[in-house]
Amino acid sequence: MTDHFPDGFLWGAATAAYQIEGAHDEDGRGESIWDRFSHTPGKVFGNHTGDRACDHYHRWREDIQLMQQLGLQAYRFSIAWSRILPQGYGKVNQKGLDFYSCLVDGLLDAGIVPYATLYHWDLPQALQDRGGWPARSTAEAFVEYAEIASQHLGDRVASWATLNEPQVSAQAGYLQGRHAPGHTSLDEMMAASHHLLLAHGWAVPVLRRNAPRAQVGVVLNLQPHTAASSNEADQLAARLGDGMQNRWYLDPLAGRNYPADVVAHYDRSMAYVLSGDLEAIAAPLDYLGVNHYFRTVHRSESTADAEVTVQVSSDKTEMGWEVYPPGIQEILLRLHREYPFPAYYITENGAAFADEVSEDGAVHDAQRVNYLREYLHNAHQAIAAGVPLKGYFAWSLLDNFEWAWGYSRRFGIVYVDYETQTRIIKDSGRLYTKIVKENRLK
Ligand code: IFM
C-alpha cells in the first residue's frame, strides 16, 4: 500500500536547546533550572549534564548541512530563554540573540523553514528563585521574553510555538520532582499549569504584532487514555487520566474553562485564576502542535499524583513506552472531532532504542525504522479521514540529553558519539530522507 501525503505536507525534525546546545556558560548565557538540577548529584542518570550535549552551539553550521543531507524541509528548535535574558527579564544578552539570528539565517540559506519554540523547559534559574512557574510574575517575564525574541527573529521565523508540553513542565517539575526544579507539590503544580497557560495566552498577541506573517501555536503532549476493562471504575480512571493530561490544557485553550471533573478531583483553591485569565488563554491559534509517543491504559486505582497504568503490549521502547501506532491516529481524530483547531502538526514523534554502531560503521536501527513507518501510516490514515494535519517533525534530529535519563536514551534519527561528536545518519534517517523526497510511504 502506498500512502501519499498531501502536496505541501511539511517534513521536519525537532530538537530543544538544553538537549543539544551545550555551551552552558558561554557568551553570557544565564543559568537555567536544568543547569542547577543536572548539577545536583543524584537527579539525572549518571549525573549527566547538558554542559556540552551535542555541542550544537559550536556545530550548528555542520548540523544544518546534516539537515540538508537528510532533505529536511523544516527544523523545529527551541530558544534558550537564559541565553537572551540571563536573569529571565531586564538586561538583554546580544550574543544570545546573535546566535539564534545566525541559526535562522543559516536555515533560510539552506532552504529549511525555521519553526521556533520559546519555552522547552529551561526556565532561567533567576526566575525560579523568584517563585518559578507557580508565581504569576514568571508569566509576566515570559511576555517580555516573547517580545524580545519576536522583535529580533519575527521577520524570519515562519512559525512560533509559545510552550512545549506545559503538562510535563508542571507535572514532572512541580509535582513528581523528576524534572527541574524537582518540587513535589500539587498546589505548585496546579498554579504552574495556570501560569504556563497564561504566559502562552499573553504572548500570542505579542507574537502576532511582531511577526504578522508567522503562524502562532502551542505544543502539547497528547495521548489516548483508555480503560483496561469495561468496568466502570476503570472507565472513570481513564476519563480522569485524560482530564489531567489532555483536557486540563486543551479545554482552556479552546475557551472552555478548566474541566469540572478534574477541578473537583483536585479539590484545591484556584484563587490564582484571576478575572480575564481564561479569555487571555483562549487567544485564537493558527495550529496545535501535537507531541505523541504512546497511549496510557488505566486501572481504577489511579489518583491525582499516581496513575496506575497497565502495560498492554510487550512491544516497548527503551523508555518502557508501549509501541502502539494507532494511538497517533486516535488522538488526531479525537482532537479534530472534539476541539477543532484550524490545523495540526505532529511536532514530535519518535522512539528511544539501544542503538549501536555496527562493524560496517552504520547504525541499523530496525525497530525505529518500523516505528516510523507504522506511526506515519497511522498519521496518514488520520489525514485520509479529514484531519488537517499539515506536517510531521521526527523526534529527534540528533541523539541528545534525554532529561532525567541523561545520555542513556537515544531518540535521534542521527546517532551522536558524545566523545568525538561524530554524527552518523541511522537507517531510520535514511528511510526518512526517502519518505520526505517522495512524500509518501511504500
Ligand atoms: O526529549 C523529550 C522532549 O524534550 C519533549 N518530548 C518528549 C521527548 C522524549 O522524552
Boltz pocket constraint, residues with backbone or C-beta under 6 A from the ligand:
constraints:
  - pocket:
      binder: B
      contacts: [[A, 16], [A, 19], [A, 165], [A, 291], [A, 348], [A, 395], [A, 401], [A, 402], [A, 403], [A, 411]]
      max_distance: 6.0
